[in-house]
């Protein structure tokens, strides 16, 4: 079969390409107009098709309602659970630390401060949280902005640091490369030196 199509495509490259261009649109319009032309030529088939179509979407809608109700009940139950209290019962809870990497580029200082304040106001022990401001080195005044934020929250968390992602030749600029650079910095500076145990670390 592959040999057959390969032979056809090689013999008629322009015609086959044109057919493949027309085919998706033709199939779409065929299905869209099916209830109209089908009701003229094959009304019984169209009636059966519409009936099964309605039954199918009624089933899908009913399933959506049921699963949404179940999901909402589970969410409410999870929200009422005291997860921190449950976590403290674990024998190794005291060893757990959490790394939060905040990649940003040209974000305002006020926006970053507002974000970090939400971390400060949550219930998890703040001394077990380590905040990494993943800055881009190419951003003007990035160091001054990071230093201002670090001074403001100094002593609030287990640690607050800043990394400055350089522009590396061949690397795609963006959030992922910035996060990866910050992650490597965490491994080299906070894990390798023994400050944090990677087996009890979450990101």
C-alpha positions in Angstrom: 0.0 0.0 0.0 2.8 2.4 0.9 4.6 1.6 -2.4 1.3 2.2 -4.3 0.8 5.7 -2.8 4.5 6.5 -3.2 4.3 5.6 -6.9 1.1 7.8 -7.4 2.6 10.8 -5.5 5.8 10.6 -7.6 3.9 10.3 -10.9 1.4 13.0 -10.2 2.9 15.3 -7.6 0.9 18.4 -8.4 -2.5 16.7 -8.7 -2.0 14.6 -5.6 -1.0 17.7 -3.6 -4.0 19.6 -4.9 -6.3 16.7 -3.9 -4.9 16.6 -0.4 -5.4 20.3 -0.1 -9.1 20.1 -1.2 -9.9 16.9 0.8 -10.2 18.3 4.4 -12.4 21.2 3.3 -14.6 18.9 1.2 -15.1 16.4 4.0 -16.0 19.2 6.4 -18.6 20.7 4.1 -19.9 17.2 3.3 -20.6 16.6 7.0 -21.9 20.1 7.7 -24.4 20.0 4.8 -25.3 16.3 5.4 -28.6 17.1 7.3 -29.7 19.3 4.3 -28.9 17.1 1.3 -29.3 13.9 3.2 -32.9 14.8 4.2 -33.7 15.0 0.5 -32.0 11.8 -0.8 -31.7 9.6 2.3 -34.2 11.0 4.9 -34.4 7.7 6.9 -30.6 7.6 7.4 -30.5 11.2 8.4 -33.3 10.7 10.9 -31.5 7.7 12.5 -28.2 9.7 12.5 -29.8 12.7 14.2 -31.5 10.4 16.8 -28.2 8.7 17.7 -26.4 12.1 17.7 -29.0 13.5 20.2 -28.8 10.4 22.4 -25.0 10.5 22.4 -24.8 14.2 23.4 -27.5 13.7 26.0 -25.3 10.9 27.5 -22.2 13.1 27.4 -24.1 16.0 29.0 -25.5 13.8 31.8 -22.0 12.3 32.4 -20.6 15.8 32.6 -23.1 16.9 35.2 -22.5 13.8 37.3 -18.7 14.0 37.2 -18.8 17.7 37.9 -21.0 17.1 41.0 -18.6 14.4 42.2 -15.6 16.6 41.6 -17.1 19.5 43.5 -17.8 17.3 46.5 -14.2 16.0 46.5 -12.9 19.6 46.2 -15.0 20.8 49.1 -13.8 17.8 51.2 -10.2 18.5 50.3 -10.6 22.2 51.2 -12.0 21.3 54.6 -9.1 18.9 55.4 -6.3 20.2 57.6 -3.4 18.9 55.4 -0.7 20.6 57.5 -1.9 18.9 60.6 -1.9 15.6 58.8 1.6 16.2 57.4 3.0 17.1 60.9 2.1 13.6 62.0 4.7 12.1 59.6 7.9 11.2 61.2 10.1 13.0 58.6 8.1 16.2 58.4 10.8 18.2 60.1 13.2 17.3 57.3 10.9 18.6 54.5 11.8 21.8 52.7 10.1 23.5 49.8 11.8 25.4 46.9 9.7 28.0 45.1 11.3 29.3 41.9 9.7 32.5 40.6 10.9 33.1 37.0 10.3 36.6 35.9 11.3 39.2 33.2 10.5 42.9 33.4 7.9 42.2 36.1 7.3 45.2 38.4 8.7 45.1 41.9 5.2 45.7 43.3 3.8 42.6 41.5 6.7 40.4 42.8 6.2 41.7 46.4 2.5 41.0 46.2 3.2 37.5 45.0 5.8 36.8 47.8 3.4 38.2 50.4 0.9 35.4 49.5 3.7 32.9 50.3 4.3 34.7 53.6 0.6 34.6 54.6 0.0 30.9 54.0 0.1 28.3 56.8 3.1 26.1 55.9 6.1 26.9 58.1 7.9 29.8 56.4 11.3 28.7 57.6 10.9 25.6 55.4 10.3 27.7 52.3 13.2 28.8 50.1 12.3 31.4 47.5 14.4 31.8 44.4 13.9 35.0 42.3 14.9 33.7 38.8 15.9 36.9 37.1 17.1 37.4 33.6 20.6 38.9 33.4 19.7 40.9 30.3 17.0 42.8 32.2 18.0 46.3 33.1 18.1 47.0 36.9 17.4 43.2 37.6 20.0 43.2 40.4 18.6 46.3 42.0 15.1 44.9 41.9 16.2 41.6 43.3 18.2 43.2 46.1 15.3 45.4 47.1 12.9 42.4 47.4 15.5 40.3 49.3 16.0 43.1 51.8 12.3 43.4 52.3 11.8 39.7 53.1 15.1 39.0 54.7 14.6 36.6 57.6 11.0 35.8 56.6 11.7 32.5 54.9 14.3 29.8 55.3 16.1 31.7 52.5 15.4 34.1 49.7 17.9 34.2 46.8 18.2 35.6 43.3 19.7 34.0 40.2 20.6 35.8 37.0 20.1 33.7 33.9 22.6 34.7 31.2 21.9 34.6 27.5 23.6 31.3 26.3 24.3 30.8 22.6 22.0 28.3 21.1 19.6 28.3 24.0 15.9 29.3 23.6 15.2 32.4 25.7 12.2 32.0 27.9 10.7 30.8 31.2 11.9 27.1 30.9 15.5 28.0 30.4 15.4 30.5 33.2 13.8 27.9 35.6 16.4 25.3 34.6 19.2 27.7 35.4 17.7 28.5 38.8 17.2 24.8 39.5 20.9 24.0 38.7 21.9 26.9 41.0 19.8 25.4 43.8 21.4 22.0 43.3 24.9 23.5 43.4 24.5 26.1 46.2 21.9 24.6 48.5 21.9 20.9 48.0 25.5 19.9 47.3 26.8 21.9 50.3 24.5 19.9 52.6 22.1 22.8 53.5 19.1 20.9 52.0 18.4 17.2 51.6 17.2 16.4 48.1 15.3 13.4 49.4 13.1 15.7 51.4 12.8 18.6 49.0 9.8 19.6 46.9 9.7 22.1 44.1 
